[in-house]
Amino acid sequence: MSIIPYGHQSVDASDITSVKDVLKSDWLTQGPKVRAFEDALCAYTGARYAVSVSSGTAALHIAALAAGLKHGDEVITSPITFLASANCILYCGARPVFGDIDPETVNIDPSNIRAGITRKTRALLPVHFAGHPCDMKEINAIAGKNGLIVIEDAAHAIGARYKDERVGSCKYSDMAIFSFHPVKTITTGEGGAVLTNSKVLYQKLMMLRNHGTTKDPGSIDKRMGDCAWYYEMHELGFNYRITDIQAALGLSQLKRIDSFIKRRHEIAGVYNKAFDGNEYFDIPIEKDHAYSAYHIYPLRLKDRFSRKRREIFARMRKEGLGVQVHYIPVYLQPYYRKLGYKKGSCVNAESYYQRAISIPIYPGLKAAEVARVIDTVYKIFREAR
Ligand SMILES: Cc1ncc(COP(=O)(O)O)c(C=O)c1O
């Protein structure tokens, strides 16, 4: 029996040709494709600047540093996310504060952002869970009132729209990050990017991805401006560079993003119809303000079935559905518990976690496979009744 994974990359002949061309060129690490990829990300999202890096985690890390986060600061984020959204705050010595989710969208609830603000709060880090955008206008208004920086974790959400804006435009934030890991909407193998409309942040981000160094004649010792070999280190940065090989793949994938998102919507539409009003679980919703990227399709099991989630999940795996749980609330991880975070602090997040099962959704999923997922899901829930 073949296994249908919950997510999978779509790499075609045009992607392979793009990568091959780079391998035959003079540039393997940062070259013309990196710049071209960044220009294409700006053109696609509407943001003024893009800095592509080696992963979504690296993007979060340099965004958090560029925001000036440091020891003693607090940052409000969602507990239902991948570890990196909160870890990047710890990397800077700051403290993540988890705001409970809205059970309907699974995104952080703006009222819990308001409730979490203290004198130490420095930034907000909303996560567009499953590719469904948070209410950014409201979040940005809270930030504006309290003098906070906003970093959008849009790892799931390239291709999504908030009102009339593409996610990543940074119309309602200071920075937004993407991940290009293979299960995401477009891939570079490993990779990520930070988008911003601020030149100051852009310059910091560019330095941080490359050991904190600069050759910018306006920033370095004036007497050395005509020395081609000269550079200066102004920040403690990293090697977070992405390669031309990866950027070529990203560029090629970005050309196909509309078809990827369209197919994800078609599949979600078939699931929505097949599962509408069923007695076993609730399905993802799209708010009026949102056009989701449908990065994942998480079912939320109703009470009676959430108690049997473990057994249902195991049965799905046994039947060849590569289902997954997105996510364990971050603060329940042993590392976070040791830092003093307590079970019971975000009740909606913990309840959601007991209910969640993500079923397969990705552009290469064929109609027959979608039908097999639907039949298998119904069969398993009927047996669990
Ligand atoms: C919400 C979220 N943020 C950040 C990341 C980190 O991205 P990467 O795996 O590219 O480092 C992920 C990856 O799964 C994610 O899901």
The ligand as an SDF file (V2000), in Angstrom:
LIG
                    3D

 16 16  0  0  0  0  0  0  0  0999 V2000
    5.4900   28.2960   11.5670 C   0  0  0  0  0  0  0  0  0  0  0  0
    6.9120   27.9720   11.2520 C   0  0  0  0  0  0  0  0  0  0  0  0
    7.8550   28.8720   11.5080 N   0  0  0  0  0  0  0  0  0  0  0  0
    9.1540   28.6410   11.2290 C   0  0  0  0  0  0  0  0  0  0  0  0
    9.5710   27.4520   10.6720 C   0  0  0  0  0  0  0  0  0  0  0  0
   11.0220   27.2160   10.4310 C   0  0  0  0  0  0  0  0  0  0  0  0
   11.3160   27.0610    9.0780 O   0  0  0  0  0  0  0  0  0  0  0  0
   12.5660   26.1950    8.5910 P   0  0  0  0  0  0  0  0  0  0  0  0
   12.2040   24.7470    8.7530 O   0  0  0  0  0  0  0  0  0  0  0  0
   12.7260   26.5940    7.1560 O   0  0  0  0  0  0  0  0  0  0  0  0
   13.7280   26.5710    9.4210 O   0  0  0  0  0  0  0  0  0  0  0  0
    8.6200   26.4740   10.3700 C   0  0  0  0  0  0  0  0  0  0  0  0
    9.0210   25.1950    9.7800 C   0  0  0  0  0  0  0  0  0  0  0  0
    8.3390   24.2250    9.7690 O   0  0  0  0  0  0  0  0  0  0  0  0
    7.2500   26.7290   10.6820 C   0  0  0  0  0  0  0  0  0  0  0  0
    6.3050   25.8220   10.4270 O   0  0  0  0  0  0  0  0  0  0  0  0
  1  2  1  0
  2  3  1  0
  2 15  2  0
  3  4  2  0
  4  5  1  0
  5  6  1  0
  5 12  2  0
  6  7  1  0
  7  8  1  0
  8  9  2  0
  8 10  1  0
  8 11  1  0
 12 13  1  0
 12 15  1  0
 13 14  2  0
 15 16  1  0
M  END
$$$$
